[in-house]
Amino acid sequence: SDNPEDWENAVHSCRRLLQSVADKLIPPTEDRRITLESGKEKTIQMGKDKYINRLIYYIETKSSSERFKELIGSDLTQIGERIDSVFQISQKGSHSSIKRDEADRYVIHTFLLLGDILSL
């Protein structure tokens, strides 16, 4: 499409898709306290709007490869935060002026990430 509104809608669809997968794999719940390898405790927010945290938690509990966890977790955090910022801007009534190539990257990265997550 040559319509910028369609590009923004594609990015919103990526967000909804990530949220839906998170809801299915790790449904929203109360925050969790975990003990890190260093012995320190950490609280992970696991509420409805914390879908990125829940997906990272899923990756950490399902993968035995530290490198896989680091790569996928980093990619997920980056793309999730970018998608969320586009969503928040549009919620305020502003147009994010997302470019077509940018929307294409969000869609491609989202599907690649979901492929990696679902392979666990």
N, C-alpha and C positions, 0 to 999 in steps of 0.2 A: 504494500500500500504506500501511497505517497502522502497519506494523511498523518500528521504528527500526533493526532489524538489516538489513532490506532497503535502507534508505537508506544505511547504511554499506557494504553490498555494492555498491551502485550507484557509490559513490565509488571503491571498490577496482577496479571494472570500468573506470572512467575511467583510472586509473593504468595498468592492464594494457593498455588500448587505446593510450595514449600511448607506452608502452614498446614495444609491437608495431610501431607506425608508425615509431618511431625505429630499431628493429632492422632494419626493411625499407629505410628511406631511407638511413641512415648506420649500418651495423652496428658493434658495439663494436670498438674497435681500441686501439692504443697512444695515449697522449697526444700531442697535436700542438702544435708550436711555431709560432706565427704572428707576423708583424710587423705591428703596428698602424700606422695612418697617421702617428702621431707618431714612428715609428721604433723605439719600444720593442717588445721581444719579450714574448709572453705564452704560457703553456702552457694548453691546454684539455684537461681530463680527458675522455676519450672511452670509458671503461670501460662495462661492462654496466649498472651502476647509475646511470650519468651520462646517462640518456636525455634529460633537459632540455638539458644542454650539447650533446648531439648534434643535437637538433632545432634549437636556436638556431644551431649551426654550419651546418646545412642551409639555414636561412632566410637566413643571411648570405651563403652561397655561391650561392644561387639567385635572390635578389631584387636588382634594381638600384635599388630605391627605399629610400633611407635612412629615410624616415618609416615605411614599411611594416615595415622591420626593427626599428625602435625600438618601434613599437606592438605588433607580434606577439611580439617577444622579451620585452617587458615583461609582457604578458598571460601568456605561457607560463611565465615565471619565477614570477609570482605564483600562478597556479593550480597549477602543478606543486609548488611548495613547500607550499601548503595541502593538496593531495592527499597528498603524502608525509607530512606531519605526522599526518594522520588514519590513514594506514597504519601509521606507527611506533607510535602510541598503541595501536592494535589488536594489534600484534605483541607488545606487552608484557603482553597479557592484559586491558588496560583497555578499557572501552567509551568511545568518543570523545564520546558524547552528541551526535551530529550531528543537527541538526534537518532536517525534511523540506524546508523552503524552501532551506536551505543545500545539501542534496544535489541539489535541482533545479538550482540555480545551477551547481554543479560539472559536472553532466551537460551543461547548455546551453552553458556556456563551453568545455568540452572539445570538443564537436562543432563549435562555431563556429571555435575555434582550428584544429582538424584540417581544416576546410574551407579556411581561409586557407592553411595549410601545403601542402595538396595542390593548391591552385590554382597553385602555383609550378611 
